[in-house]
């Protein structure tokens, strides 16, 4: 899928913000083409199980430095928020 093309079309339709709630394959594709500005990762150990987070599948994906990193705990669950690019 041409993710930058999809975003360009949404922009033409005046849709200026998109929430990508996806699995590790689409997350990796979006990160690889550089269209992600902000990350929010919710981790719920009781639901996810184990100690691994299947956030992204992308071979040799080099992320830029995370900016404005914040964490928030909700009982045993954790939310991590950070920016990859200026918005």
C-alpha positions in Angstrom: 0.0 0.0 0.0 1.3 3.5 -0.8 1.0 5.0 2.6 2.4 8.5 1.7 -0.1 8.5 -1.2 -3.0 7.7 1.1 -2.0 10.5 3.4 -1.7 12.9 0.4 -5.3 12.0 -0.6 -6.5 12.5 2.9 -4.8 15.9 3.0 -6.6 16.8 -0.2 -9.8 15.9 1.6 -8.8 18.2 4.5 -8.2 15.3 6.9 -5.1 16.4 8.7 -4.7 13.9 11.5 -4.8 10.1 11.3 -4.8 7.6 14.2 -3.1 4.4 13.1 -4.2 1.6 15.4 -2.5 -1.3 13.8 -0.5 -4.5 14.3 3.3 -4.8 14.0 3.4 -5.2 10.2 1.5 -1.9 9.4 3.3 -0.1 12.3 6.6 -1.1 10.8 5.6 0.0 7.3 4.4 3.4 8.5 7.7 3.9 10.5 9.8 2.8 7.5 8.4 5.4 5.2 8.6 8.2 7.8 5.0 9.2 8.1 4.8 8.8 11.9 5.1 11.9 13.9 3.9 10.7 17.3 4.0 7.3 19.0 1.7 6.1 21.8 2.3 2.6 23.0 -0.1 1.0 25.5 1.2 -2.1 27.2 -1.2 -4.2 29.3 0.8 -7.2 30.6 -2.3 -9.2 31.7 -3.7 -9.0 28.2 -0.5 -9.2 26.2 1.1 -11.9 28.3 4.8 -12.7 28.4 7.5 -10.1 28.5 7.6 -9.1 24.8 5.7 -6.4 23.1 4.8 -7.1 19.4 4.8 -3.4 18.5 6.6 -3.4 15.2 7.9 -5.8 12.5 10.5 -4.1 10.5 13.9 -5.4 9.6 16.8 -3.0 10.5 14.4 -0.1 11.2 16.4 2.8 12.4 14.1 5.2 14.4 15.1 8.8 14.9 15.6 9.9 18.5 12.4 10.1 20.5 11.5 13.5 21.7 9.3 14.6 24.6 9.1 11.1 26.0 6.4 10.6 28.6 5.1 7.6 30.5 1.9 7.2 32.5 0.9 4.2 34.5 -2.7 2.9 34.8 -2.6 0.3 37.5 -0.4 -2.5 36.1 -0.7 -1.0 32.5 1.7 1.5 31.0 1.4 4.1 28.3 4.5 5.5 26.6 4.2 8.6 24.4 6.9 10.2 22.3 7.4 12.3 19.2 9.5 11.3 16.2 9.1 14.5 14.2 7.8 18.0 14.8 4.1 18.4 14.2 
